[in-house]
Amino acid sequence: MNDFADEARSRVAHLLRMANTSDHQVRARLIEYADRTPEPPIMDQAGIVTTGCPRCRGTAWRRQDAEGPVWVCGSCGHVAEVTVRCPHCGVDMEPPPPGAPDRWCCPTCPRTAATGERARDIEERERRRLRAVALLGKAVARSRAEG
């Protein structure tokens, strides 16, 4: 069977094939599971990113729409905008363009972040960036002095 034919199979068919069992109870439970749970989204470059839905406590997946990233609940369908705040400036960071890596950029300072990252992780990355810039500056100054 080619890959295209395999992709066309339903989620139930995939689950039953992976289970590789003829036990009717197991097969019935798998079919019931597939019927009552939402389909996961197609994996993109960032993988499948999830969070809890604030309304129903189900699983919400991060998706990209025309206006930027959103959380979409697989259970109740609630849609919420994804935002990342700069811990230094206190402003919303600019989202990555569609298809780009998960890198949010602060519009007022050079800090970057990934969705769901903690403030201390963002600040630690900025400390490492500043240290690298300082070391590079020293290396350039030393090279000019020698050269």
Solvent accessible surface area in square Angstrom, and as a share of the most:
residue,aa,sasa,rsa
1,M,155,0.69
2,N,99,0.51
3,D,112,0.58
4,F,157,0.66
5,A,42,0.33
6,D,40,0.21
7,E,134,0.60
8,A,78,0.60
9,R,79,0.29
10,S,66,0.43
11,R,47,0.17
12,V,38,0.22
13,A,34,0.27
14,H,49,0.22
15,L,33,0.16
16,L,25,0.13
17,R,114,0.42
18,M,134,0.60
19,A,42,0.32
20,N,134,0.69
21,T,39,0.23
22,S,94,0.61
23,D,66,0.34
24,H,155,0.69
25,Q,134,0.59
26,V,45,0.26
27,R,81,0.29
28,A,59,0.46
29,R,149,0.54
30,L,38,0.19
31,I,70,0.36
32,E,97,0.44
33,Y,91,0.35
34,A,11,0.09
35,D,108,0.56
36,R,160,0.58
37,T,35,0.20
38,P,49,0.31
39,E,109,0.49
40,P,70,0.44
41,P,23,0.15
42,I,149,0.75
43,M,131,0.58
44,D,71,0.37
45,Q,141,0.63
46,A,42,0.33
47,G,20,0.20
48,I,70,0.35
49,V,41,0.23
50,T,71,0.41
51,T,56,0.33
52,G,52,0.50
53,C,4,0.02
54,P,108,0.68
55,R,174,0.63
56,C,58,0.35
57,R,217,0.79
58,G,20,0.19
59,T,62,0.36
60,A,3,0.02
61,W,31,0.11
62,R,29,0.11
63,R,73,0.26
64,Q,70,0.31
65,D,65,0.33
66,A,109,0.84
67,E,168,0.75
68,G,9,0.08
69,P,8,0.05
70,V,19,0.11
71,W,42,0.15
72,V,46,0.26
73,C,4,0.02
74,G,22,0.22
75,S,76,0.49
76,C,66,0.39
77,G,42,0.41
78,H,36,0.16
79,V,85,0.49
80,A,32,0.25
81,E,130,0.58
82,V,6,0.03
83,T,74,0.43
84,V,14,0.08
85,R,138,0.50
86,C,1,0.01
87,P,53,0.33
88,H,116,0.52
89,C,46,0.28
90,G,35,0.34
91,V,52,0.30
92,D,70,0.36
93,M,6,0.03
94,E,93,0.42
95,P,62,0.39
96,P,15,0.10
97,P,89,0.56
98,P,97,0.61
99,G,61,0.59
100,A,35,0.27
101,P,90,0.57
102,D,38,0.19
103,R,144,0.53
104,W,5,0.02
105,C,55,0.33
106,C,10,0.06
107,P,71,0.45
108,T,95,0.55
109,C,22,0.13
110,P,75,0.47
111,R,28,0.10
112,T,33,0.19
113,A,3,0.02
114,A,32,0.25
115,T,23,0.13
116,G,73,0.70
117,E,48,0.22
118,R,134,0.49
119,A,56,0.43
120,R,160,0.59
121,D,46,0.24
122,I,4,0.02
123,E,39,0.18
124,E,68,0.30
125,R,73,0.27
126,E,11,0.05
127,R,137,0.50
128,R,138,0.51
129,R,91,0.33
130,L,93,0.46
131,R,156,0.57
132,A,60,0.46
133,V,82,0.47
134,A,55,0.42
135,L,89,0.44
136,L,117,0.58
137,G,39,0.38
138,K,127,0.54
139,A,47,0.36
140,V,61,0.35
141,A,60,0.46
142,R,145,0.53
143,S,69,0.44
144,R,189,0.69
145,A,90,0.70
146,E,139,0.62
147,G,99,0.95
